[in-house]
Amino acid sequence: MKIIFAGTPVFAATALDALIKAKHEIMLVLTQPDRPAGRGMKPGGSAVKLLAEQHGLALLQPLTLKTPDIQAQLRALNADVMVVAAYGLILPQAVLNIPHLGCLNIHASLLPRWRGAAPIQRAILAGDHETGITIMQMDAGLDTGAVLLTHRVVITPDDTTQSLHDKLSLLGAQSIVEALALLQQGKLVPVMQGETQACYAAKIKKTEAAIDWHQSAEQVDRVVRAFNPTPGAYTYFRDSVLKIWQAKSIAGKTGKPGEIVAVDREGITVACHSGMLRVEMVQKPGGKKLNVIDFLAGNNVQPGDYFLAVDHFAAQYD
């Protein structure tokens, strides 16, 4: 099929790579303009841009798709379909109407659950037991179009946003190749979404990664996993931020929320509102990620010390 592809991060690049390997004709790749990144804040191309350049594909990085000029360029390609995956720009109705078979979106949730920008993080935070990939026929709404294909994935107790992202990236790539094959055969049946089951995955705010030890250990564990790899769940310890990258909720309750109740080779055990969290990997500002054994070698941590939530830290140090 003749395809216009629109996407930006690794999630999208995985799908583009699968479409290339499936021998589809990629007429044009759309991706976000280069953004400053890294410590030097030098402009860097997206994962999709790098892959497109590697394969010598036509590439555009418009700031918007609302101008007559870009729409004319898209129309002139006479594409069968546009495939969209984590692109980052809104597609106006004029663009949605351009491909003969419309625009298909690869979305990392089981729509209508978790429409919006952060479906993977929201699924983990909510304690969902499964998620998946939805291939959707795009319309003018926010992830409201008809569902064409879904595949499910179990969310394990150890899944982080990174591990779940990696699973869904591969599944999304497989799903869009399957969906296009079914589309060519006329076997895709659109199913309208049920609005009563809809919920929204709002964009992540950095402040959400602050650990509240007055939550249950299970909830804190979800926060740690949902914000790995970015921005990283954090607490305060001795007037400094401490990021927690790996932890496990365990049974028991022997202290006040945030109180360190045990320190050993297995981890730093912290009391929560209910249950306890065993902290296994941490990072100090400007330092490397360390397992607890290495962290304790250079930091004196004792039972009776406290990890502080944001509100407690502010009250004590403001």
N, C-alpha and C positions, 0 to 999 in steps of 0.2 A: 504494500500500500504506500501511497505518497503521503508522507507525514511531516507536519510542522511540530517540533518538540519544544516545549517551554518548561524550564526547570532551572534550579540553581545549585543546591547542596549535593552531598554524596548520595542521599536518598534518591534524588532525581538522576544523578549520573549512573547509578546502578541500573535504572530502568532504560536509560538511553543506550547503554552498552548492550543490554539484552535485545533491544530493537535493532541495533546494528547487526548483531550476530544472527538475528532472525531474518536478515536480508531485506528488511523494509527499506524503502527509499526515503531517506531523511532529507527533505527539501531544504529545511532551514531549522536552525537551533536558536531559540531565544533564551537569554539568561540575564540576570541582573548586572548592572554596571559594576566594574571593579570597585572593591571597597578596601579602605586601609585595614590592615590586619597585622598581628604579631607585635612584638615589642617595638620594632622600628616604625610601625604604622605605615608600612609601604603598601600601595595599592596592589591587590592580588586578585587574580581571576578565580571564578568559582570552579567547583569540581566539574560542572557541566561544560564550562568554557574550555577547560584543559582537555577534556575528553573530545570535544568537538574539534579542537585544533589538532589533536593527535590523529584524528581520522580525516582531516581536511574538509570538514563540513562547513557549509555557509553559516555564518554566525552574526547575530545582531544583539546589541545590548541597549535597547531603548529605555529611557526613563519612564515612558508611559506608552500604552497601546491605544490611547485615545485620539491621536492625531490622524488626520486624513492621509498623510504621507505613509506612515507605517501600515495603516490599514490597506492602502493601495498595494503596497509591496506584498503583503500577505495574500491579498486577493489574486494577484498576478501569478502566484505559485500553483493555483488550481489544485490544492491539496485535497486528499480524501478526508483526512481527519487531523485534528490537533490533539496531541497528548500532553497533558499538563501534570507536573509533579512538583510540589513545593516551589513554585515559581516565585511568588512574592509580589506579583502585580495583579491587580484586578483586571479581568477580561471584560471589556464593555460588550454590550449586546451586539454591536456591529461586528466585533471580532468573533463572538460565539457563532454568528450566522455565516461566517466565511467558508469553513470546510464543508464539503458535501454531506459528510456524515456527522458533523458536529464536533464538539470538543469533549474528550474523555479525560477525567481526572483520576489520578491514583491517590487515594486518601488512606492514611494510616489509622483507621478505626473502622468499627462496624457501624456504619451510618444507619440510622440518624444519631446514634450515640457519639458524642464528642466531635461535633462539627467545629471547625475553627482551627486556630493556629498551633495549638500544643496538645494534640490528642494523645501522644504517647505519655507525656508527663502526667496529664490529667487522669489517664486510666490507672497509672500506678498509684497516684495520690488517693484516688477513690477506692483503692483496694479491689479493683476489678479482677476477676479470675481469668478473663480472656479478652482478647482484642483481635485485630485482623486487618485485612486490606479490603477496601471497597473500590471497585471501578465504577465511576459514576458518570452519567451524561450531564454535562455542566449546563446550568441555567444561570440567570442573573442573580440568584440568591447566594448566600454563604453556605456552600456544601449542601444545598437543598434539592439537587437534581435527582432524577430517577436512578435507582441502583441497577447496574447491569450484571455485576458479578461480585461475589464475596468469598473470601477464604479466611478461616479462623486460626488463631494462634493462642496457646495457653500462656498466661503470664505466671511464671514460676516465682516462688518466694525469694529467689536470688536475683531476679531480673532487675537491671538498672535501665535507665532510659537508653544508655549506649547499647546494651546487649539486645534490648527489645527493638531498638532502631535497626540494628544490623539484621535481625531476623526479618523484620518487616520490609527492609530494603530489598532483600532477596525475593521475598514473597511478592512484593509489589511488581518487581521486574517480571517474574514468572506470570503473574496475573494479567499484566497488560498485554503480553505476548499471546496468552490464551484468549483474552477478550477480543483482540483484533482478529484472531483466527476465526472465532465464533461470529464476529461481525461480518466478515467476508462471506461466511456460509449462511448468513441471515438467521442465526440461531440465538442471538442475544435478545432477551425479553426484558424491557424496562419495567421496573417495579417502583411505584411511587413510594416515597418515604412516609412513615407515619409520624405526624407532628407531635403526637402525645408522648412518644418515646424520645424526642429530641432533647439533647443537652449540648452545651457549648464549652469548648476547650479554649478558654481565654488565654491570651498571650501571657507568658510567664514574667512575673516581676521578681527582681533580685531579692526583695524583702521577704518573699515567700520562702526562701531557702533558710531563713533564720529559724533555728530549732526552738520550739516551745516545750520545755520539759514537763509542763503541766498537761500535755497530751499523753495518750497511752503509748507504751513502748512500740506497739504495732504501727501507730500513726507516725511516730518519729522515724521508725525504720523505713516507712514509705517515703518520707521526706528525703532521707539520705539517698535512697535508690532513685527517686524521681529527679533529683538535681545532680546526678552523676551522669554525664561529665560536666555539665554547666548549669548554674553558676557554682555549684558545690554547696551542700548544706553546711551551716556554720553555727558555732556557739561562741561563748566568751570564756576564757580561762586566764585568770591572773592578768586582767586588764588588756588582753590581746585576743584577736580573733583566732579561732582554731577551726579549720575545716575538717569535717568528718566524711570520709570517702567510703568507708565500709563498716557495717555494724550489723548486729543481729538482735532481734527482740527475744527475750527469754522470760520464763515465768519467775514470779517472786516479787516481793515488795518489802524492802527493809530500810527505806530512807525517805527523805523529803525529795520532791522533784528537783533534779539537777545534782543531787548529792552523789558523790563517788563512794560506792559501798564496797568495792573490791578492786584490787589491782594485782594482776598476775600475768603469766605468759599467754593466757588466752585472750586477754583484753582488759580494758578499763570498763568496769560495770557501773552504770549510772541508773539511779532510780528515776522512774517516770511517774505520772499520775497513777497509772496501773501498769504492772510489769516493770521490767528493767531492760536496758539497752546495753549490750556488750559492744563497745567500740573497738574496732580491729585495725583501722587505718586512718591516720590523721595527717594534717599538713599545717605548719605554722606559716605566717606571712613571709614570703620570699624564700621559703624552704622547699624541700622535696617532700613528696608523699612518703610517709614512713609507716611500716607496720608497727604495732604497739611495742614490741620488744625493742626495736631500734629507737623509738620515741622515748621510751622510759630510760634508755641508757643515758640520755642527755637531759632528762627533765624529771625532777623530783615530784611525783604525783602520789598522794597518799589517800587512803580512805578518810572521809570526812571533808575533803576538798569539794569544791562545787564547780560545775559547769553552769554558766549563767545564761538565761534567756535574754533577749533584747531589752525587754521592759525592766528586768532586774538590773541589767548592766547600766542602763540609762539612769535609773534611780540612784545607783551607787556612785557613778562616776561623772555624771553631768554637773 
